[in-house]
Amino acid sequence: MIDLQDLDEQIWGLALGASDRSKGGPIERVIDTITQDLRDKVAQFSPVVITSETSDLTSKEKEVLDLLIKAARHLDPIFNRQVWAGYEERRKELVADTSDLGKARLEYFDIMRGPWDRQDHEKPFAVQFPKPAGAGFYPEDMDEATWTEYLKSNPEKASRLNHLFTMVERQEEGDLIARNYSKVFNEHLAPAHKLMASAADITENESLRKFLLSRGAAFLSDDYYQSDKDWMDLNSKIEITIGPYEVYEDKLKAQKAAFEAFVTITDPVESEKLEVYKSLLPEMEQNLPIPDEMKSTRGAQSPIRVVDLVFSSGEARKSVQTVAFNLPNDERVRKEKGAKKVMLRNLLTAKFQGILKPIARTIMKQQQISKLNSKAFFNNVLFHELSHSLGPAYVGNDENNGEVRAALGSSYSGLEEAKADVMGIYNILFMIQKELIPEDMRHKTLFTYISGLFRSIRFGVSEAHGKGAALQLNRYLEEGSVVVLSDGKHQVNFSQLETSVSNLVRDICTWQHNGDKEAVDKVFAKYGQLDENTKKSLEKLGTVPVDIKPCYPLAGEECGEAAVF
């Protein structure tokens, strides 16, 4: 791929009045190169129509579904502002630019949700400066050293400025202030609240009504505790996950939650089949290969939902589309009630068929390809989400020391994703040992897991899942659990991999328990990058989509001739 930043600097560096602007001149050649490269990047995201069965919904349920989709749409402009203060203005400029380059930039801007390439270390492609570490949550020039020094000088402001649901702004005299999400985003949260209240009036499901009312109230109060608990109790054919959740976008301190929404239709039969696993979470915790003092005690309710996605918005619809999630993140709620695991079945199917299969066929050992398995992929994702609820929650397993998330700051998300990946595999092997999963799934699980790491690495090592995947793969390559063959293909050494999985679970939990950011930074400095062999393998995947570009016809979107799932 061409380095878009370098090429773009050439355009800005050329004196337009003195340069050759004729067809085939230097500026035109550079622009053509950038345009084609952006088109290639756009092509890495395969258009997919995401469908869900609605024929068995009542007229009231369909009305509720429509209202929830409308409420979810209000989170898009909120997330845009959280990405960058100049988001909307820059997008308008791109819309007005009708050149081929402008059109290509706009299309990639919409996929990336901003002018920085999330798949390539956040390189700028539609602006001339790097992405602020704190995205749009803080003043653009804020860095970690300045932030730390300010809080040291103004300790009385720390609680407000560090709050999960505040935007940080600088006043004219230089002071920093924290403004509640409810105030900053009232233009969108107030109408979302009204739409959810209307849906609550219509629905005949009491748990949905209760959640919609409490979450709507939270939009206006910034107190999400009760509505998080109500969401845990939500059990409805139509469900919505909506609010500020993940801290991935905040790479300054990983302490500001971004807004997102998932509107889903539940499959109660398939959900019920998985309920056995939630009761085993305490046993999984006790089985972890770590000292007892590192093990946590969280709520064991942890419902599991198999759903089809109808619509997503906000952070849920940036570049790489999530296939499952484990929420809420509030450790108070997790301690009381656990966390709900939601499997987005139609997205899982789309990614297995359109992405994971061709990846494995291209870069994995041919004689092992038969072990790639869709059920294993589903289980790997499920146990990834289950494992987010296991392991260290507080530094030193002491609530007084604060959450691991706060201690590790910007290094937390990548390590937590790596933990959930590898611990998920460790727990599947435990389920096989308990004969709850068939023995013939052992090698299928491990092979599908390693193939899936290459899928995640393609998200970019600046993204939490990609960074965590790089850590895992590099450890396995170092230990001989995965071997690069003479033809460049990758072989899984199954017995050694089981040992490596156990060791990595132990190490990650130890790093989290200690809450030592400096130590974790050193781990990522060593294992968080890609070696030349891995880069060459990824180059072979040029025709395989990096991810999907979803279109939701049930939300009224025009989808054209994209593949249907």
C-alpha positions in Angstrom: 0.0 0.0 0.0 1.1 3.6 -0.7 1.7 5.8 2.4 -1.2 8.2 2.1 0.2 10.6 4.5 3.5 11.0 2.6 1.7 11.4 -0.7 -0.7 13.9 0.7 2.1 15.9 2.0 3.5 16.0 -1.5 0.3 17.6 -2.7 0.3 20.2 0.0 4.0 20.8 -0.6 3.7 21.5 -4.3 3.2 25.1 -5.3 0.0 24.9 -7.2 0.7 28.0 -9.2 4.1 26.8 -10.4 3.5 23.1 -10.8 2.3 21.3 -13.9 -1.5 20.9 -13.5 -1.9 19.5 -16.9 -3.2 15.9 -17.4 -0.4 13.6 -16.4 1.5 16.4 -14.5 3.1 15.7 -11.1 0.1 16.7 -8.9 -2.3 14.7 -11.0 -0.1 11.6 -10.8 0.1 11.9 -7.0 -3.6 12.5 -6.7 -4.4 9.5 -8.9 -2.2 7.3 -6.8 -3.8 8.5 -3.5 -7.3 8.0 -5.0 -6.6 4.5 -6.2 -5.1 3.5 -2.9 -8.1 4.8 -1.0 -10.4 2.9 -3.4 -8.3 -0.2 -2.6 -8.8 0.4 1.1 -12.5 0.9 0.7 -12.6 -2.4 -1.2 -11.2 -4.2 1.8 -14.6 -3.8 3.5 -17.1 -6.1 1.8 -20.7 -4.8 1.5 -23.1 -7.2 3.3 -26.8 -7.0 3.8 -27.6 -7.9 7.4 -31.1 -9.4 7.8 -33.3 -10.8 10.6 -36.5 -12.7 10.6 -39.4 -10.4 11.6 -42.4 -12.4 10.3 -43.3 -13.6 13.8 -43.3 -10.1 15.4 -46.6 -8.6 16.4 -47.6 -5.2 15.0 -46.8 -3.6 18.4 -43.3 -5.3 18.4 -42.6 -3.9 14.9 -43.6 -0.5 16.1 -41.3 -0.8 19.1 -38.5 -1.9 16.8 -38.9 1.1 14.6 -38.8 3.5 17.5 -35.7 1.9 18.9 -33.9 2.2 15.6 -34.8 5.9 15.5 -33.5 6.3 19.0 -30.3 4.5 18.1 -29.7 6.8 15.2 -29.2 9.7 17.6 -26.0 8.1 18.8 -24.2 8.5 15.5 -23.6 12.3 15.8 -22.7 11.9 19.4 -20.0 9.4 18.6 -18.8 11.5 15.8 -18.1 14.4 18.2 -16.4 12.0 20.6 -14.1 10.9 17.8 -13.1 14.5 17.0 -14.4 18.0 17.5 -13.9 18.8 13.8 -15.7 15.7 12.6 -18.8 17.2 11.1 -17.1 20.2 9.6 -14.5 18.1 7.8 -17.1 15.7 6.6 -19.1 18.6 5.1 -16.0 19.7 3.3 -15.5 16.2 1.8 -19.1 16.1 0.7 -18.6 19.3 -1.1 -15.5 18.0 -2.8 -16.9 16.2 -5.9 -13.5 15.2 -7.3 -12.6 11.5 -7.5 -10.2 12.0 -4.6 -12.8 13.8 -2.5 -15.3 11.0 -3.1 -12.8 8.3 -2.2 -11.9 10.2 1.0 -15.5 10.6 2.0 -16.2 6.9 1.5 -13.3 5.8 3.6 -14.0 8.6 6.1 -17.4 7.1 6.7 -16.0 3.5 7.1 -13.3 4.7 9.5 -15.6 7.1 11.3 -13.1 9.9 10.9 -10.1 11.1 8.9 -7.6 8.6 10.4 -7.0 5.1 9.2 -7.9 2.8 12.1 -6.4 -0.1 10.2 -3.0 1.5 9.7 -1.8 3.0 13.0 -4.4 5.9 12.8 -2.6 7.5 9.9 -4.3 10.6 8.6 -5.9 10.4 5.1 -8.3 13.3 5.1 -6.5 15.8 7.4 -2.9 16.9 7.8 -2.3 16.0 11.4 -2.2 13.0 13.7 -5.2 11.9 15.7 -5.3 13.4 19.2 -4.5 10.7 21.8 -7.7 11.6 23.7 -9.8 11.7 20.5 -12.6 14.3 21.0 -13.0 13.8 24.7 -10.2 16.2 25.6 -8.5 19.3 24.2 -6.8 18.3 20.9 -3.3 19.1 22.2 -3.6 17.1 25.4 -0.9 14.5 26.1 -0.5 12.2 29.0 2.3 14.2 30.7 0.3 17.4 30.5 -2.8 15.7 31.9 -0.9 14.1 34.8 0.8 17.4 35.7 -2.5 19.2 35.6 -4.2 16.7 37.9 -1.2 16.8 40.2 -1.6 20.6 40.5 -5.4 20.5 40.7 -6.3 17.3 42.7 -9.7 18.7 43.7 -10.7 18.4 40.0 -9.5 14.9 39.4 -12.7 13.1 40.2 -14.8 15.1 37.7 -12.2 15.3 35.0 -11.5 11.5 35.1 -15.2 10.7 35.2 -16.4 8.1 32.6 -19.2 10.3 31.4 -17.7 13.8 31.0 -16.1 15.7 28.2 -13.0 17.7 29.1 -12.8 21.3 27.8 -10.2 24.0 28.2 -11.4 27.5 29.2 -9.8 30.7 27.8 -7.6 31.2 30.9 -6.3 27.6 30.4 -8.3 25.8 33.2 -9.8 22.4 32.4 -13.4 21.8 33.1 -15.5 18.6 32.9 -18.9 18.8 31.2 -21.5 16.0 31.7 -22.5 14.0 28.6 -26.1 14.8 29.4 -25.4 18.5 28.8 -22.9 18.3 25.9 -25.1 15.9 24.0 -28.6 17.0 25.1 -29.5 17.8 21.5 -29.5 14.1 20.7 -30.0 12.4 24.1 -33.3 14.2 24.8 -35.0 13.0 21.6 -33.6 9.5 22.1 -35.0 9.6 25.6 -38.5 10.5 24.2 -38.4 7.8 21.5 -37.5 5.2 24.1 -40.3 6.4 26.4 -42.7 6.1 23.5 -41.5 2.5 22.9 -41.9 1.8 26.6 -45.6 2.9 26.4 -46.2 0.4 23.5 -44.3 -2.7 24.5 -46.0 -5.5 26.4 -42.7 -6.8 27.8 -42.2 -5.5 31.3 -38.5 -5.9 31.4 -38.1 -4.0 28.2 -40.4 -1.2 29.4 -38.4 -0.9 32.7 -35.0 -0.7 30.9 -36.2 1.8 28.3 -37.5 4.1 31.1 -34.4 3.9 33.3 -31.9 4.1 30.4 -33.8 7.1 29.0 -33.6 8.8 32.5 -29.9 8.0 32.6 -29.4 9.9 29.4 -30.5 13.0 31.2 -28.8 12.3 34.6 -25.5 10.6 33.7 -26.3 8.0 36.3 -26.3 4.6 34.5 -26.0 2.3 37.4 -29.7 1.3 37.8 -30.3 1.1 34.0 -27.2 -1.2 33.7 -28.9 -3.5 36.2 -32.2 -3.3 34.4 -30.4 -4.2 31.2 -29.0 -7.3 32.9 -32.6 -8.3 33.7 -33.9 -7.5 30.2 -35.5 -10.6 28.6 -37.4 -9.7 25.5 -37.8 -10.8 21.9 -36.8 -7.3 20.9 -33.8 -5.9 22.8 -31.6 -2.8 22.6 -28.2 -2.1 24.0 -27.7 1.6 24.0 -25.5 4.1 25.9 -21.9 5.0 26.7 -19.9 1.8 27.2 -16.4 1.1 25.8 -13.3 3.2 26.3 -11.4 2.1 23.2 -11.6 5.5 21.6 -9.8 7.2 24.5 -6.2 6.3 23.9 -5.0 9.0 26.3 -6.3 7.4 29.5 -8.9 4.8 28.5 -11.4 6.4 30.9 -14.0 8.0 28.6 -17.0 5.9 27.4 -18.1 6.2 23.8 -21.8 5.9 22.8 -23.1 3.0 20.8 -26.2 1.0 20.1 -27.3 -2.5 19.0 -30.9 -3.2 18.1 -31.5 -6.9 18.1 -34.0 -9.7 17.8 -33.5 -12.6 20.2 -33.6 -16.3 19.4 -34.8 -17.7 22.8 -34.3 -21.4 21.8 -30.6 -21.0 20.9 -30.1 -18.7 23.9 -31.5 -21.3 26.3 -29.0 -23.9 25.0 -26.1 -21.8 26.2 -27.4 -21.1 29.7 -25.5 -24.0 31.1 -22.3 -22.1 30.7 -23.3 -19.1 32.8 -23.7 -21.3 35.9 -20.2 -22.5 35.4 -18.5 -19.1 35.5 -17.5 -19.5 39.2 -16.0 -22.9 38.4 -14.1 -21.4 35.4 -12.7 -18.7 37.7 -11.5 -21.3 40.2 -9.9 -23.3 37.4 -7.7 -20.5 36.1 -4.0 -21.2 36.3 -3.4 -18.4 38.8 -3.0 -18.1 42.5 -6.2 -17.9 44.5 -5.4 -14.3 45.6 -5.8 -13.2 42.0 -9.2 -14.8 41.5 -12.3 -12.6 41.5 -15.8 -13.0 42.8 -18.4 -11.5 40.5 -22.1 -12.1 40.0 -22.9 -15.4 38.4 -26.2 -14.5 36.7 -24.5 -13.5 33.4 -27.3 -14.3 30.9 -26.3 -15.3 27.4 -28.3 -14.1 24.3 -28.1 -15.4 20.7 -29.5 -12.6 18.6 -29.7 -11.3 15.1 -28.6 -7.7 14.6 -31.2 -5.3 13.1 -29.3 -2.1 13.4 -26.1 -0.6 15.0 -24.8 2.9 15.5 -22.1 4.9 17.2 -19.0 3.1 18.1 -20.6 -0.2 17.2 -20.5 0.9 13.5 -16.9 2.0 13.1 -14.5 0.1 10.7 -14.5 -3.3 12.2 -17.9 -4.6 13.2 -18.2 -6.5 16.5 -19.7 -10.0 16.4 -20.4 -10.2 20.1 -20.2 -8.1 23.3 -20.0 -8.5 27.0 -21.6 -5.7 29.1 -22.0 -3.7 31.2 -18.5 -2.6 32.2 -19.4 -1.2 35.6 -17.6 -3.4 38.1 -20.3 -2.7 40.7 -22.9 -4.2 38.4 -20.6 -7.1 37.5 -20.0 -7.9 41.2 -23.8 -7.9 41.9 -25.2 -9.5 38.7 -22.3 -10.5 36.4 -22.4 -9.4 32.7 -24.6 -10.3 29.8 -23.0 -11.9 26.8 -24.6 -11.2 23.4 -23.8 -13.2 20.3 -24.6 -11.4 17.0 -25.4 -14.6 15.0 -25.9 -13.0 11.6 -22.6 -11.1 11.8 -20.8 -14.2 13.0 -22.0 -16.1 9.9 -21.1 -13.4 7.5 -17.5 -13.1 8.9 -16.9 -16.8 9.0 -18.0 -17.5 5.5 -16.6 -14.3 3.8 -13.4 -13.7 5.8 -12.2 -16.5 8.1 -12.5 -19.3 5.5 -10.4 -17.6 2.8 -7.8 -16.5 5.4 -7.3 -20.1 6.6 -7.1 -21.4 3.0 -4.5 -18.9 2.1 -2.0 -18.9 5.0 -2.6 -22.0 7.1 -1.2 -25.5 6.5 -3.3 -27.3 3.9 -3.4 -30.6 5.7 -5.0 -28.8 8.7 -7.6 -26.7 6.9 -10.3 -29.4 7.6 -10.1 -28.4 11.3 -11.5 -24.9 10.6 -15.0 -25.1 12.0 -18.0 -22.7 12.2 -19.1 -24.1 15.6 -15.6 -23.7 16.9 -15.6 -20.1 15.7 -19.0 -19.5 17.5 -17.7 -21.1 20.7 -14.4 -19.2 20.6 -16.3 -15.9 20.4 -18.8 -17.0 23.1 -16.0 -17.9 25.5 -14.1 -14.8 24.7 -17.1 -12.8 26.0 -17.6 -15.1 29.0 -13.9 -14.6 29.9 -14.2 -10.8 30.1 -16.1 -11.5 33.3 -13.2 -13.6 34.8 -9.8 -12.8 36.2 -8.5 -9.6 38.0 -10.9 -6.7 38.3 -9.1 -4.6 40.9 -5.4 -4.1 41.4 -4.2 -6.5 44.0 -7.7 -7.9 44.1 -8.5 -4.9 46.4 -11.3 -2.6 45.5 -9.5 0.2 47.4 -6.6 0.0 44.9 -8.9 0.9 42.0 -9.9 -0.9 38.8 -7.3 -2.6 36.6 -8.7 -0.4 33.7 -7.7 2.8 35.5 -4.3 1.5 36.5 -3.3 0.4 33.0 -4.8 3.3 31.2 -4.2 3.3 27.5 -2.6 -0.2 27.7 -5.7 -1.8 29.2 -7.9 -2.4 26.2 -5.3 -4.4 24.2 -4.4 -6.5 27.1 -8.0 -7.2 28.1 -8.8 -8.3 24.6 -5.8 -10.6 24.6 -6.9 -12.0 28.0 -10.5 -12.7 26.8 -9.1 -14.4 23.6 -6.7 -16.8 25.3 -8.7 -17.3 28.5 -11.7 -18.2 26.3 -9.7 -21.0 24.7 -8.5 -22.2 28.1 -12.1 -22.4 29.3 -13.2 -24.3 26.2 -10.5 -26.9 26.9 -11.9 -27.0 30.4 -15.4 -27.6 29.1 -14.0 -30.4 26.9 -12.4 -31.9 30.0 -15.8 -31.8 31.7 -17.4 -33.4 28.6 -19.7 -30.5 28.0 -18.1 -29.9 24.6 -17.1 -33.0 22.5 -13.5 -34.1 22.5 -13.4 -33.9 18.7 -13.7 -30.1 19.0 -10.3 -29.8 20.7 -8.1 -29.4 17.6 -10.9 -27.6 15.7 -11.0 -25.1 18.5 -7.3 -24.5 18.5 -6.9 -24.3 14.8 -9.9 -22.0 14.3 -8.5 -19.8 17.2 -5.1 -19.4 15.5 -6.7 -18.7 12.1 -8.9 -16.1 13.9 -5.8 -14.3 15.3 -4.8 -13.4 11.7 -8.3 -12.1 11.1 -7.9 -9.8 14.2 -4.4 -8.7 13.4 -5.7 -7.3 10.1 -7.7 -4.8 12.1 -4.4 -3.0 12.8 -2.1 -3.3 15.8 -3.3 0.2 17.0 -6.8 -1.3 17.5 -7.3 -3.1 20.8 -8.3 -6.5 19.3 -5.5 -6.4 16.7 -2.9 -5.4 19.3 -4.1 -8.2 21.6 -4.0 -10.7 18.7 -0.4 -9.7 17.9 0.6 -10.3 21.5 -0.8 -13.8 21.4 0.5 -14.8 18.0 4.0 -13.6 18.7 4.2 -15.5 22.0 3.1 -18.7 20.1 5.6 -18.2 17.4 8.3 -17.7 19.9 7.3 -20.8 21.8 6.9 -23.0 18.7 3.1 -23.5 19.2 2.7 -22.0 15.8 5.4 -22.6 13.2 6.0 -21.0 9.8 6.7 -23.6 7.2 9.1 -23.4 4.2 6.2 -22.5 1.9 5.1 -19.6 4.3 2.1 -21.4 5.6 1.4 -21.7 9.3 1.2 -25.0 11.2 -0.4 -25.4 14.6 1.4 -27.6 17.1 -1.6 -28.6 19.2 0.0 -30.1 22.3 2.5 -27.2 22.6 -0.3 -24.7 22.0 -2.3 -25.9 25.0 0.7 -25.4 27.2 1.3 -21.9 25.7 -2.4 -21.0 26.3 -2.2 -21.9 29.9 1.1 -19.9 30.4 -0.3 -16.8 28.7 -3.5 -16.8 30.7 -1.3 -16.9 33.9 1.0 -14.1 32.6 -1.8 -11.7 31.5 -3.7 -12.2 34.8 -0.5 -11.5 36.7 0.1 -8.3 34.8 -3.5 -7.2 35.4 -3.4 -8.1 39.0 -0.2 -6.0 39.5 -1.7 -3.0 37.7 1.8 -2.2 36.4 1.4 -0.1 33.3 5.1 0.2 32.7 5.5 -3.6 32.6 2.5 -4.0 30.2 4.0 -1.3 27.9 7.2 -3.3 27.8 5.2 -6.5 26.9 3.5 -4.7 24.0 6.8 -3.1 22.9 8.1 -6.7 22.5 5.1 -8.6 21.3 2.7 -5.9 20.0 4.3 -5.5 16.5 4.3 -7.7 13.5 7.5 -9.5 12.3 8.4 -9.8 8.6 7.0 -13.3 8.2 3.6 -12.2 9.5 3.6 -9.1 7.3 4.4 -11.3 4.3 1.5 -13.6 5.2 -0.9 -10.7 5.5 0.2 -9.4 2.1 -1.1 -12.7 0.6 -4.6 -11.8 1.9 -5.0 -8.8 -0.5 -8.2 -10.2 -2.1 -9.8 -11.2 1.3 -11.9 -8.5 2.9 -10.6 -7.1 6.2 -14.1 -6.8 7.4 -17.7 -6.3 6.3 -19.5 -3.0 5.5 -23.0 -3.7 6.9 -26.3 -2.5 5.5 -29.5 -2.8 7.4 -32.7 -3.0 5.2 -35.0 -3.3 8.3 -33.7 0.2 9.2 -34.7 1.5 5.8 -31.2 1.5 4.3 -30.7 1.0 0.6 -28.4 -2.0 0.2 -28.0 -2.6 -3.5 -26.6 -6.0 -4.6 -24.4 -6.7 -1.5 -24.2 -10.3 -0.2 -27.1 -11.2 2.1 -26.7 -12.8 5.6 
